[in-house]
């Protein structure tokens, strides 16, 4: 009977996904928990078993004897990054999918999920527990930066995910590029993937106003260019170079009345995403060493080109209306910016009420010879996962892998296909682009640690026209010292 229950939950999840997708198409919420759930669980025919031959067979069977699997969500903003499902079905697709995922794993492996949400000081709580030898939590969710998981990693508070059994960190339900670029000496202390659907807010994207695009008489089919691999900086510059307009001719670009080709923040997060999109590694791990090199001709030529394109289409971040978000909520939303560089969260938060149609694109490649589009992942989102040092490594890794795989199968169709595709994306081309953005997500060690203020060097060069060579040479010793301190902390 237990196996029938498990298989039946899978069938319910399938039915749920189809139903929720249909509701997503009509932008109507689900009504409630699927009807006659208990009856289906008890009476579903055993032929369902034939449908369940998948990665579960590779992961294997295990019975944890009713163990309470404790998840710490160290999350300052749960209203924006929701990692803890409600106790009951609410009709909200992502929440209900997470509940179904948990039901499946609880039944399949005889565990019970317990969440603890701490909105201030959650990482400090975990640090004190680990130092005291307290195994109060089996996994931790938080952001990668800002004194959170990155400090736990260098403080010896997290286990090395790359060395644990069961975790298949190059599988589609994890971030393959993060696995490849966030390791040093075979060590990886936190990662991200489908296990936390809130991660989708953190992918870099470029939005364009389709009506404004047509009004300026641009003939290029941007989606075709993206799919053909010809969407490049040269194309962006050609399209936007004459759009920038100081409407009231006061010599200052204002969010509330002027017109822009491209709007983008002017912080290190923005310069990192632009650099990565042009094929620049923020750091490189090779032969047991970490290198940050912004003094090569390869990097210099790309940074100078990025500065040429984006500085001619930009505005200062500070406006009299309250900063960059006014450029999203007013300038882009009111049809006075052709392109916006931000994260997918804008589609889900800022732009949902925009009447004009907009498209979603990856950031352009440096040139057509660049192998692929590359999308920087925001390390500030509270969607990364690690395993505390005091947790049972094998058990935590097993359940975390099960959560990730089940999320890929059950939650992604809601958060990704339904929520993103049918609400954030206004057309099928944008939905396909979102696929490409997520598959090309990138984060490396210096994107988290900003050794010696190296990201600030990129920011000043890109947005202020500062000389990258002289600034890097002055900072090179400080950068190397920070890298050495990082390596020492891992020993």
C-alpha positions in Angstrom: 0.0 0.0 0.0 2.9 2.4 0.8 4.2 2.1 -2.8 0.8 2.7 -4.2 0.5 5.9 -2.1 3.8 7.1 -3.5 3.0 6.4 -7.1 -0.4 7.9 -6.6 1.1 11.1 -5.3 3.1 11.2 -8.5 0.0 10.9 -10.5 -1.7 13.6 -8.5 1.4 15.8 -9.2 1.0 15.2 -12.9 -2.7 16.0 -12.8 -1.9 19.1 -10.7 0.7 20.3 -13.1 -1.7 20.0 -16.1 -4.5 21.7 -14.2 -2.3 24.5 -12.8 -0.8 25.2 -16.3 -4.3 25.5 -17.6 -5.2 28.0 -14.8 -1.9 29.8 -15.6 -3.0 30.3 -19.2 -6.2 31.9 -18.0 -4.4 33.7 -15.1 -6.8 32.2 -12.6 -5.6 30.6 -9.4 -6.2 26.9 -8.5 -9.3 26.4 -6.4 -7.9 24.2 -3.7 -6.4 20.8 -3.0 -7.0 18.3 -5.8 -10.4 16.7 -5.3 -10.7 13.2 -3.8 -7.0 13.1 -2.9 -7.3 10.5 -0.2 -9.5 8.2 -2.3 -6.9 8.4 -5.1 -4.1 7.7 -2.8 -5.7 4.6 -1.4 -7.2 3.1 -4.6 -5.0 4.0 -7.5 -4.3 1.1 -9.7 -0.8 -0.5 -9.6 -0.3 0.1 -13.3 0.9 3.6 -12.3 4.1 1.9 -11.3 5.1 1.5 -14.9 5.1 5.3 -15.3 7.6 5.7 -12.5 11.0 4.6 -13.8 13.3 7.5 -13.5 16.1 9.0 -11.5 14.4 7.7 -8.3 15.8 4.3 -9.3 19.3 5.7 -9.4 18.9 7.5 -6.1 17.7 4.3 -4.5 15.3 3.5 -1.7 15.8 4.5 1.9 13.7 4.6 5.1 14.6 7.3 7.6 12.2 6.1 10.2 10.1 9.2 10.5 13.1 11.6 10.9 12.3 15.3 11.2 14.3 16.9 8.4 15.0 20.4 9.6 15.4 23.3 7.1 16.7 26.7 8.2 15.5 29.5 6.0 17.9 32.3 6.9 15.9 34.8 4.9 15.6 38.5 5.5 12.9 39.0 2.9 10.6 36.0 2.7 7.9 38.1 1.1 10.1 38.3 -2.0 11.9 35.0 -1.8 9.4 32.4 -0.6 11.2 29.2 0.4 8.7 27.9 3.0 5.4 26.5 1.7 2.2 27.2 3.6 0.9 24.4 5.8 -2.2 23.9 3.5 -3.0 24.2 -0.2 -3.7 27.8 -1.0 -4.4 27.7 -4.7 -1.2 29.5 -5.4 0.6 27.3 -8.0 4.2 27.4 -6.7 3.2 27.0 -3.0 0.9 24.0 -3.8 3.6 22.4 -6.0 6.1 22.7 -3.1 3.6 21.0 -0.8 3.1 18.1 -3.3 6.9 17.8 -3.6 7.2 17.5 0.2 4.4 15.0 0.4 6.1 12.8 -2.2 9.4 12.8 -0.4 7.9 12.4 3.1 6.0 9.4 1.9 8.7 7.9 -0.2 11.5 8.1 2.4 9.6 8.2 5.7 10.6 11.7 6.8 8.8 14.8 8.0 9.9 18.3 6.8 10.2 21.0 9.5 11.0 24.6 8.5 12.4 27.3 10.7 12.3 30.8 9.2 14.6 33.4 10.7 14.2 36.8 9.1 17.1 38.5 11.0 20.3 36.8 12.1 19.6 33.4 10.9 23.1 32.8 9.7 24.4 33.9 13.1 22.1 31.4 14.7 23.5 28.6 12.6 27.1 29.7 13.3 26.5 29.5 17.1 24.8 26.1 16.7 27.7 24.7 14.7 30.3 26.1 17.1 28.4 24.4 20.0 28.3 21.1 18.1 24.5 21.4 17.8 22.9 19.6 14.9 19.7 21.5 14.9 19.5 21.9 11.1 20.0 19.6 8.2 20.2 22.2 5.4 20.4 26.0 5.3 18.9 28.4 2.8 20.2 31.9 2.4 21.9 34.3 0.0 25.5 33.7 -1.2 26.8 37.1 -0.3 26.4 39.9 2.2 27.9 38.1 5.2 25.8 34.9 4.7 26.8 31.7 3.1 30.1 33.0 1.9 31.2 33.7 5.4 29.9 30.3 6.7 32.0 28.7 4.0 35.3 30.4 4.9 34.4 30.0 8.6 34.3 26.2 8.3 30.6 26.0 9.0 29.5 24.2 5.9 30.2 20.8 4.4 31.9 20.3 1.1 29.0 19.5 -1.3 31.4 18.3 -4.0 32.6 15.5 -1.8 29.2 14.2 -0.6 27.4 11.1 -1.9 24.1 11.3 -3.8 24.4 14.9 -5.0 24.6 15.0 -8.8 25.5 18.7 -9.0 25.9 18.8 -12.8 22.4 17.4 -13.4 19.6 19.6 -14.9 18.1 20.3 -11.5 21.3 22.0 -10.2 23.3 24.8 -11.8 26.0 23.2 -13.9 28.0 26.4 -14.5 27.9 27.3 -10.8 29.2 23.8 -10.0 32.1 24.2 -12.5 33.0 27.8 -11.5 32.4 28.0 -7.7 34.8 25.2 -6.8 38.3 25.4 -5.6 40.5 22.5 -4.7 37.5 20.2 -5.1 35.5 22.2 -2.6 32.0 23.6 -3.1 30.1 24.8 0.0 26.8 26.1 -1.4 24.9 26.0 -4.7 21.5 26.6 -6.3 19.0 25.0 -8.5 15.3 24.0 -8.8 15.2 23.0 -5.1 14.4 26.7 -4.3 12.0 28.1 -6.9 12.7 31.6 -5.7 16.0 31.4 -7.5 14.3 32.2 -10.8 14.0 35.8 -9.7 17.8 36.1 -9.8 18.6 35.4 -13.4 19.9 38.3 -15.5 17.6 39.4 -18.4 17.2 42.2 -20.9 13.6 43.5 -21.5 12.6 45.5 -24.5 9.5 47.6 -25.2 8.1 46.2 -28.4 5.9 49.2 -29.2 8.8 51.6 -28.8 10.9 49.3 -30.9 8.4 49.4 -33.7 7.9 53.2 -33.4 11.5 53.8 -34.0 11.3 51.8 -37.2 13.7 49.1 -36.2 13.4 46.1 -38.6 15.6 43.5 -36.9 13.9 40.4 -35.6 15.6 40.2 -32.2 14.3 36.8 -31.4 15.6 35.3 -34.6 18.9 37.0 -33.9 19.0 35.5 -30.4 18.3 32.0 -31.7 20.7 32.4 -34.6 23.5 33.6 -32.2 23.8 37.0 -33.8 22.4 39.1 -31.0 25.6 41.1 -30.1 26.8 44.4 -28.6 27.2 45.8 -32.1 23.5 45.2 -32.8 22.4 46.8 -29.5 24.5 49.9 -30.2 23.2 50.3 -33.7 19.6 50.1 -32.5 19.9 52.4 -29.5 22.5 55.0 -30.3 20.0 57.6 -31.5 17.2 56.9 -29.0 18.7 58.7 -26.1 17.0 62.1 -25.8 17.0 64.9 -23.3 13.3 65.9 -23.9 13.2 69.1 -21.8 16.8 70.0 -22.9 18.0 70.8 -19.4 21.2 68.9 -19.8 20.1 66.3 -17.2 18.5 62.9 -17.8 15.4 62.5 -15.7 13.5 59.3 -15.1 10.1 61.1 -15.3 10.3 62.7 -18.7 13.4 61.8 -20.8 13.9 59.0 -23.3 16.6 56.3 -23.1 18.0 53.6 -25.3 19.1 51.4 -22.4 18.7 51.8 -18.7 20.8 49.9 -16.2 22.0 50.3 -12.6 25.5 51.5 -12.1 26.7 49.2 -9.3 29.1 46.3 -9.1 26.2 43.8 -9.7 25.5 45.5 -13.0 29.1 45.6 -14.1 29.5 42.0 -13.2 26.5 40.9 -15.2 27.7 42.9 -18.3 31.3 41.6 -18.0 30.1 38.0 -17.7 27.7 38.4 -20.7 30.7 39.5 -22.8 32.6 36.3 -21.9 34.8 37.6 -19.1 35.4 35.4 -16.1 35.5 37.4 -12.9 38.0 34.8 -11.6 39.6 31.7 -12.9 40.6 28.5 -11.1 43.5 26.6 -12.8 46.3 24.4 -11.6 45.5 24.9 -7.9 45.5 28.7 -8.1 42.8 31.4 -8.3 43.5 34.3 -10.7 41.8 37.6 -11.1 43.3 39.2 -14.2 41.7 42.4 -15.6 45.0 43.5 -17.3 44.9 41.2 -20.3 44.1 42.5 -23.8 41.1 40.2 -23.9 39.5 41.8 -20.8 40.5 45.4 -21.6 39.0 45.3 -25.1 35.7 43.9 -23.8 35.4 46.3 -20.9 36.1 49.3 -23.1 33.5 48.1 -25.6 30.9 47.5 -22.9 31.6 51.1 -21.7 31.2 52.5 -25.2 27.8 50.8 -25.6 26.2 51.3 -22.2 27.6 54.7 -21.2 26.1 56.3 -24.3 22.7 55.0 -23.4 22.6 55.4 -19.6 21.4 57.6 -16.9 22.9 58.2 -13.4 21.5 55.8 -10.8 20.4 58.6 -8.5 17.4 60.6 -9.7 15.2 63.1 -7.9 12.5 60.4 -7.7 14.3 57.8 -5.7 16.9 55.8 -7.7 17.0 53.0 -10.2 13.7 51.5 -9.5 12.0 54.7 -10.8 13.7 53.9 -14.1 11.9 50.5 -14.1 8.6 51.6 -12.6 8.3 54.8 -14.6 10.8 55.2 -17.4 10.5 51.7 -18.9 6.9 51.1 -17.8 5.8 54.3 -19.4 7.5 53.5 -22.7 10.4 55.9 -22.5 13.2 53.3 -22.5 13.7 50.8 -25.3 15.8 48.4 -23.3 16.1 47.5 -19.6 18.8 45.4 -18.0 17.8 43.8 -14.8 16.7 40.4 -13.4 13.7 38.3 -14.1 12.2 39.5 -10.9 11.3 42.7 -12.8 8.9 40.6 -14.9 7.3 39.1 -11.8 7.2 42.3 -9.7 7.7 45.6 -11.5 6.3 44.9 -14.9 3.2 42.7 -14.3 0.9 45.7 -14.7 2.6 47.2 -17.7 0.1 47.5 -20.6 2.6 47.7 -23.4 4.0 44.5 -24.6 7.6 43.8 -23.8 10.0 41.0 -24.8 12.6 39.2 -22.8 16.1 38.6 -24.2 19.5 37.5 -22.9 22.2 40.1 -22.6 23.9 40.3 -26.0 27.1 38.5 -26.7 30.4 40.4 -27.2 30.4 39.2 -30.8 29.2 36.3 -32.9 32.3 34.3 -32.3 31.4 34.1 -28.6 30.2 30.5 -28.0 27.0 31.3 -26.1 25.0 33.8 -24.2 26.0 33.9 -20.5 23.6 35.1 -17.7 25.0 36.2 -14.4 23.0 34.9 -11.4 22.3 37.4 -8.6 24.2 36.2 -5.5 22.0 38.4 -3.3 18.8 36.3 -3.6 18.0 34.2 -0.6 17.8 31.0 -2.7 21.2 29.2 -2.2 21.6 26.0 -0.2 24.3 24.5 2.0 24.6 21.7 4.5 25.8 22.6 8.0 29.0 21.0 9.3 27.2 19.4 12.2 24.5 17.7 10.0 24.5 14.1 9.0 26.3 14.5 5.6 24.9 11.4 3.8 21.3 11.9 5.0 21.2 15.6 4.3 22.8 15.1 0.8 20.3 12.3 0.0 17.2 14.3 1.0 18.6 17.5 -0.6 19.1 15.6 -3.9 15.6 14.1 -3.7 14.2 17.6 -3.1 16.1 19.0 -6.1 15.0 16.3 -8.4 11.4 16.3 -7.3 11.4 20.1 -7.6 12.7 19.8 -11.2 9.8 17.4 -11.9 7.0 19.0 -9.9 7.8 22.6 -8.9 9.5 23.8 -12.0 6.5 23.3 -14.2 4.7 25.8 -11.9 7.4 28.3 -11.1 9.0 28.1 -14.5 6.5 27.1 -17.1 3.4 28.5 -15.5 4.5 31.5 -13.5 7.4 32.7 -15.7 6.1 31.6 -19.2 2.5 32.5 -18.9 2.7 35.6 -16.6 6.2 37.1 -17.0 6.7 36.2 -20.6 4.2 37.8 -23.0 4.9 35.5 -26.0 6.3 32.1 -26.8 9.7 33.5 -28.0 10.2 35.1 -24.6 9.4 31.8 -23.0 12.0 30.1 -25.1 14.6 32.8 -24.2 13.9 32.2 -20.5 15.0 28.6 -21.2 18.2 29.8 -22.6 18.9 32.3 -19.8 18.4 29.7 -17.1 20.6 27.1 -18.9 23.4 29.7 -19.3 23.3 30.9 -15.6 26.8 31.7 -14.3 28.4 32.6 -11.0 32.1 32.3 -10.0 34.0 32.8 -6.8 34.9 36.4 -7.3 31.3 37.2 -8.2 30.7 36.3 -4.6 33.8 37.5 -2.7 34.8 40.6 -4.7 38.5 40.1 -3.7 40.3 43.3 -3.1 37.4 45.4 -4.5 38.1 44.0 -7.9 34.4 44.3 -9.0 34.6 48.0 -8.1 37.4 48.3 -10.7 35.1 47.0 -13.4 32.3 49.3 -12.3 34.4 52.4 -12.5 35.8 51.4 -15.8 32.5 50.5 -17.3 30.3 53.3 -16.0 32.7 56.2 -15.3 35.3 55.7 -18.0 38.1 55.1 -15.5 41.3 53.5 -16.8 41.0 49.8 -16.0 44.8 49.1 -16.4 46.1 51.6 -13.9 43.3 50.9 -11.4 44.0 47.2 -11.6 47.7 47.6 -11.2 47.2 49.7 -8.1 44.9 47.0 -6.6 46.7 43.9 -7.8 48.5 43.3 -4.5 45.4 43.8 -2.4 43.5 41.4 -4.7 46.1 38.7 -4.3 46.2 39.1 -0.6 42.4 38.6 -0.4 42.7 35.5 -2.6 45.4 34.1 -0.4 43.3 34.7 2.7 40.4 32.9 1.1 42.6 29.9 0.3 44.1 29.8 3.8 40.6 29.9 5.3 39.7 26.7 3.5 42.6 24.7 4.9 
